Amino acid sequence: AQSVAQPEDQVNVAEGNPLTVKCTYSVSGNPYLFWYVQYPNRGLQFLLKYITGDNLVKGSYGFEAEFNKSQTSFHLKKPSALVSDSALYFCAVRGGTNAGKSTFGDGTTLTVKP
Amino acid sequence: AAGVIQSPRHLIKEKRETATLKCYPIPRHDTVYWYQQGPGQDPQFLISFYEKMQSDKGSIPDRFSAQQFSDYHSELNMSSLELGDSALYFCASSLEASGANVLTFGAGSRLTVL
């Protein structure tokens, strides 16, 4: 069974500082990894994905994530946080051999303070 | 660009009633997914369809059923509603044939069971 862990319920950073939202995964075969963001009362929006290739993936709104196979991690990062980045972030995984569902982590609430 | 359309946006039902949620995927997307997100919870996978055939099944209760029609829209039918069914129900679509694997989510249908 595939699973995702987001160890932090809440991440607080000051505007302009770098941010990291952590994610580790467990899956059979090669992982497909995703980050989604959810604003209040809205659907999830795709940020970025790793399928294959370069371990550092760049996505929307200046976010990036690094795939680390040995640590089974896919942490989300941004060099300089904005107040507007405040939202709920979900990491998701699906196995390369599983064409069906994506499994989501519990979510991490990011709060960026001015 | 066209997005995933879900209806209704809000639905209020009483216990033991039935409810039907509708989802219209992005045109030419071949896969539809249904997720349930309870308050403060991560999205839980319910069921998916690929080319109108059920492709995967998650934690969907026996009281729920879903199908995908010839025009690719999907409906989630919920019967004998319980208080615990109150949640945000998301539909997502993707084009699996392209290998992109990115889910595009609708805005969700919020079901409240009284």
Interface residues (C-beta under 8 A of the other chain):
Chain A: Y32 F34 Y36 R42 G43 L44 Q45 F46 K49 I51 F90 R94 N98 A99 G100 K101 S102 T103 F104 G105 D106 G107
Chain B: V4 Y33 Y35 Q41 D42 P43 Q44 F45 S48 Y50 S55 D56 G58 F90 A92 E96 G99 N101 V102 L103 T104 F105 G106 A107 G108
